[in-house]
Amino acid sequence: MLIATPMAYVMARHRSALSRAATGWVVVSQAFPFVLVIIPLFLMLKEFRLIDEPAGLVLVYVVWSLPFVLWMLAGYVPAVPRELEEDAAVDGAGRLRTLVSVTAPLLAPGIVATALFTFITAWNEFFFALVLLKTPEKQTMPVVLTHFIGTEGVADLGPLAAAALLATLPSLVLFAFIQRRITGGLLAGAVKH
């Protein structure tokens, strides 16, 4: 989100050949299936010794989710009135200060919704984690859940259900926390002091 928010702002506010190319990259990158990129990705991560390292998987998730996050946030930016940014500039705020103090708070519901969706997508992702992490202690929860299925395809339902419930809890807790914050923020903004 820290990388994508300024990029989405620039893509939405400053229409140029570069921003149109970035938008095209966002759309095209979402069309690539995981299977097409896994071999070159594996080879690159192997070169940097990031196979079987959580840092390598985090890097993959950031790069893989960036186009979606940019696309989502670029849709929220035009809803922020330009007049507020112009007023901040008149008051002496630079572009970064305007983005942090004026635009980002107004984008907060979109940022939070995008962050939540991105977290859930990364939390539930299976294929990259399966290929890139081999040590059992480093495997993600979706990969660990496959250990409850026997060699003949028979699932050990009790432990599988318990593990699936545990895998769901972080998303539920995060959603409950964020939902309360969004609702509180929207209501607080509706009251004029």
Kinemage of the C-alpha trace (Angstrom):
@kinemage 1
@onewidth
@group {chain A} dominant
@subgroup {mainchain}
@vectorlist {calphas} color= white
{ca met a 1} P 0.000 0.000 0.000
{ca leu a 2} L 2.916 2.346 0.718
{ca ile a 3} L 4.272 1.775 -2.772
{ca ala a 4} L 0.949 1.728 -4.587
{ca thr a 5} L -0.759 4.792 -3.097
{ca pro a 6} L 1.636 7.409 -4.537
{ca met a 7} L 1.840 5.489 -7.824
{ca ala a 8} L -1.959 5.313 -8.131
{ca tyr a 9} L -2.199 9.012 -7.345
{ca val a 10} L 0.228 9.875 -10.135
{ca met a 11} L -1.498 7.498 -12.570
{ca ala a 12} L -4.913 9.030 -11.866
{ca arg a 13} L -3.957 12.712 -11.611
{ca his a 14} L -1.277 13.116 -14.262
{ca arg a 15} L -2.398 11.744 -17.586
{ca ser a 16} L 0.624 11.153 -19.797
{ca ala a 17} L 2.029 8.490 -22.081
{ca leu a 18} L 3.796 6.975 -19.073
{ca ser a 19} L 0.613 6.770 -16.983
{ca arg a 20} L -1.282 5.241 -19.931
{ca ala a 21} L 1.526 2.679 -20.321
{ca ala a 22} L 1.331 1.926 -16.590
{ca thr a 23} L -2.431 1.449 -16.864
{ca gly a 24} L -1.879 -0.894 -19.805
{ca trp a 25} L 0.685 -2.841 -17.770
{ca val a 26} L -1.831 -3.159 -14.934
{ca val a 27} L -4.505 -4.575 -17.224
{ca val a 28} L -2.171 -6.924 -19.133
{ca ser a 29} L -0.464 -8.228 -15.992
{ca gln a 30} L -3.788 -9.369 -14.557
{ca ala a 31} L -4.307 -11.592 -17.602
{ca phe a 32} L -1.203 -13.732 -16.951
{ca pro a 33} L -1.890 -17.020 -15.186
{ca phe a 34} L 0.449 -18.152 -12.409
{ca val a 35} L 1.666 -21.130 -14.447
{ca leu a 36} L 3.218 -18.911 -17.132
{ca val a 37} L 5.378 -16.967 -14.697
{ca ile a 38} L 6.375 -19.594 -12.143
{ca ile a 39} L 9.417 -21.010 -14.010
{ca pro a 40} L 11.091 -17.642 -14.776
{ca leu a 41} L 10.162 -16.467 -11.299
{ca phe a 42} L 11.662 -19.576 -9.718
{ca leu a 43} L 14.885 -19.114 -11.689
{ca met a 44} L 15.176 -15.439 -10.696
{ca leu a 45} L 14.563 -16.158 -7.025
{ca lys a 46} L 17.052 -19.040 -7.165
{ca glu a 47} L 19.658 -16.651 -8.565
{ca phe a 48} L 19.130 -14.331 -5.578
{ca arg a 49} L 18.991 -17.275 -3.126
{ca leu a 50} L 15.399 -16.502 -2.160
{ca ile a 51} L 13.957 -19.988 -2.731
{ca asp a 52} L 12.590 -21.422 0.512
{ca glu a 53} L 12.830 -17.975 2.117
{ca pro a 54} L 9.774 -16.064 3.376
{ca ala a 55} L 11.344 -12.829 2.079
{ca gly a 56} L 11.240 -14.248 -1.462
{ca leu a 57} L 7.565 -15.102 -1.116
{ca val a 58} L 6.795 -11.649 0.304
{ca leu a 59} L 8.576 -10.072 -2.663
{ca val a 60} L 6.530 -12.204 -5.062
{ca tyr a 61} L 3.282 -11.244 -3.326
{ca val a 62} L 4.135 -7.538 -3.429
{ca val a 63} L 5.002 -7.622 -7.127
{ca trp a 64} L 2.048 -9.853 -8.008
{ca ser a 65} L -0.529 -7.770 -6.122
{ca leu a 66} L 0.829 -4.353 -7.116
{ca pro a 67} L -1.073 -4.118 -10.444
{ca phe a 68} L -4.394 -4.951 -8.780
{ca val a 69} L -3.778 -2.471 -5.953
{ca leu a 70} L -2.826 0.246 -8.453
{ca trp a 71} L -5.949 -0.423 -10.492
{ca met a 72} L -8.182 -0.272 -7.418
{ca leu a 73} L -6.625 2.855 -5.912
{ca ala a 74} L -6.479 4.689 -9.244
{ca gly a 75} L -10.262 4.322 -9.327
{ca tyr a 76} L -10.630 6.015 -5.927
{ca val a 77} L -8.330 9.002 -6.573
{ca pro a 78} L -10.646 10.909 -8.978
{ca ala a 79} L -13.285 11.032 -6.218
{ca val a 80} L -11.020 13.350 -4.195
{ca pro a 81} L -11.741 16.943 -5.293
{ca arg a 82} L -8.759 18.641 -6.911
{ca glu a 83} L -9.789 21.863 -5.194
{ca leu a 84} L -8.667 20.475 -1.824
{ca glu a 85} L -5.228 19.729 -3.235
{ca glu a 86} L -5.059 23.171 -4.821
{ca asp a 87} L -5.998 24.761 -1.490
{ca ala a 88} L -3.220 22.815 0.218
{ca ala a 89} L -0.755 24.021 -2.425
{ca val a 90} L -1.885 27.626 -1.878
{ca asp a 91} L -1.263 27.139 1.853
{ca gly a 92} L 2.312 26.096 1.037
{ca ala a 93} L 2.066 22.290 1.171
{ca gly a 94} L 4.257 20.369 -1.261
{ca arg a 95} L 3.051 17.389 -3.272
{ca leu a 96} L 4.135 14.812 -0.694
{ca arg a 97} L 2.590 16.763 2.178
{ca thr a 98} L -0.645 17.160 0.181
{ca leu a 99} L -0.727 13.442 -0.572
{ca val a 100} L -0.115 12.474 3.065
{ca ser a 101} L -2.255 15.109 4.800
{ca val a 102} L -5.090 15.784 2.363
{ca thr a 103} L -5.514 13.040 -0.209
{ca ala a 104} L -4.620 9.904 1.788
{ca pro a 105} L -7.145 10.542 4.585
{ca leu a 106} L -9.894 10.980 1.998
{ca leu a 107} L -8.738 7.806 0.264
{ca ala a 108} L -8.700 5.896 3.583
{ca pro a 109} L -11.845 3.788 2.932
{ca gly a 110} L -10.506 2.782 -0.493
{ca ile a 111} L -7.027 2.117 0.875
{ca val a 112} L -8.416 -0.011 3.695
{ca ala a 113} L -10.750 -1.979 1.422
{ca thr a 114} L -7.941 -2.590 -1.076
{ca ala a 115} L -5.515 -3.566 1.707
{ca leu a 116} L -8.022 -6.012 3.158
{ca phe a 117} L -8.691 -7.650 -0.197
{ca thr a 118} L -4.963 -7.824 -0.951
{ca phe a 119} L -4.236 -9.364 2.458
{ca ile a 120} L -6.921 -12.019 1.978
{ca thr a 121} L -5.636 -12.808 -1.512
{ca ala a 122} L -2.057 -13.220 -0.249
{ca trp a 123} L -3.170 -15.142 2.855
{ca asn a 124} L -5.116 -17.644 0.735
{ca glu a 125} L -2.589 -17.914 -2.108
{ca phe a 126} L -1.471 -21.489 -2.650
{ca phe a 127} L 0.532 -21.995 -5.846
{ca phe a 128} L 3.498 -19.649 -5.273
{ca ala a 129} L 3.830 -20.816 -1.661
{ca leu a 130} L 3.740 -24.469 -2.747
{ca val a 131} L 6.506 -24.018 -5.318
{ca leu a 132} L 8.741 -21.536 -3.490
{ca leu a 133} L 8.691 -22.807 0.122
{ca lys a 134} L 9.812 -26.365 0.844
{ca thr a 135} L 10.722 -26.368 4.546
{ca pro a 136} L 7.603 -27.412 6.529
{ca glu a 137} L 8.173 -24.727 9.191
{ca lys a 138} L 8.133 -21.987 6.533
{ca gln a 139} L 5.058 -23.130 4.590
{ca thr a 140} L 1.944 -20.984 4.522
{ca met a 141} L -1.387 -22.130 5.939
{ca pro a 142} L -2.994 -23.139 2.604
{ca val a 143} L -0.022 -25.438 1.904
{ca val a 144} L -0.126 -26.853 5.439
{ca leu a 145} L -3.830 -27.671 4.988
{ca thr a 146} L -2.921 -30.104 2.206
{ca his a 147} L -1.063 -32.231 4.774
{ca phe a 148} L -4.440 -33.339 6.156
{ca ile a 149} L -5.224 -35.175 2.930
{ca gly a 150} L -3.858 -38.698 2.790
{ca thr a 151} L -2.052 -40.419 -0.040
{ca glu a 152} L -5.272 -41.909 -1.369
{ca gly a 153} L -7.084 -38.576 -1.358
{ca val a 154} L -8.948 -39.288 1.881
{ca ala a 155} L -9.184 -36.196 4.094
{ca asp a 156} L -8.757 -36.379 7.841
{ca leu a 157} L -11.831 -34.190 8.371
{ca gly a 158} L -11.504 -33.367 12.071
{ca pro a 159} L -7.979 -31.915 11.995
{ca leu a 160} L -8.612 -30.400 8.539
{ca ala a 161} L -11.699 -28.537 9.799
{ca ala a 162} L -9.842 -27.318 12.896
{ca ala a 163} L -6.883 -26.124 10.836
{ca ala a 164} L -9.200 -24.442 8.304
{ca leu a 165} L -10.917 -22.583 11.150
{ca leu a 166} L -7.540 -21.439 12.485
{ca ala a 167} L -6.550 -20.345 8.967
{ca thr a 168} L -9.713 -18.235 8.731
{ca leu a 169} L -9.321 -16.445 12.073
{ca pro a 170} L -6.665 -13.846 11.069
{ca ser a 171} L -8.807 -12.649 8.150
{ca leu a 172} L -11.906 -12.439 10.356
{ca val a 173} L -10.093 -10.569 13.132
{ca leu a 174} L -8.532 -8.141 10.651
{ca phe a 175} L -11.883 -7.551 8.949
{ca ala a 176} L -13.643 -6.932 12.276
{ca phe a 177} L -10.934 -4.482 13.373
{ca ile a 178} L -10.872 -2.625 10.050
{ca gln a 179} L -14.655 -2.511 9.713
{ca arg a 180} L -14.974 -0.844 13.116
{ca arg a 181} L -12.284 1.695 12.172
{ca ile a 182} L -13.883 2.514 8.795
{ca thr a 183} L -17.329 2.938 10.313
{ca gly a 184} L -15.941 5.078 13.142
{ca gly a 185} L -13.965 7.213 10.707
{ca leu a 186} L -16.928 7.767 8.411
{ca leu a 187} L -19.200 8.728 11.292
{ca ala a 188} L -16.568 11.010 12.821
{ca gly a 189} L -16.188 12.777 9.470
{ca ala a 190} L -19.938 13.338 9.232
{ca val a 191} L -20.034 15.446 12.397
{ca lys a 192} L -18.979 19.056 12.012
{ca his a 193} L -17.392 20.657 15.077
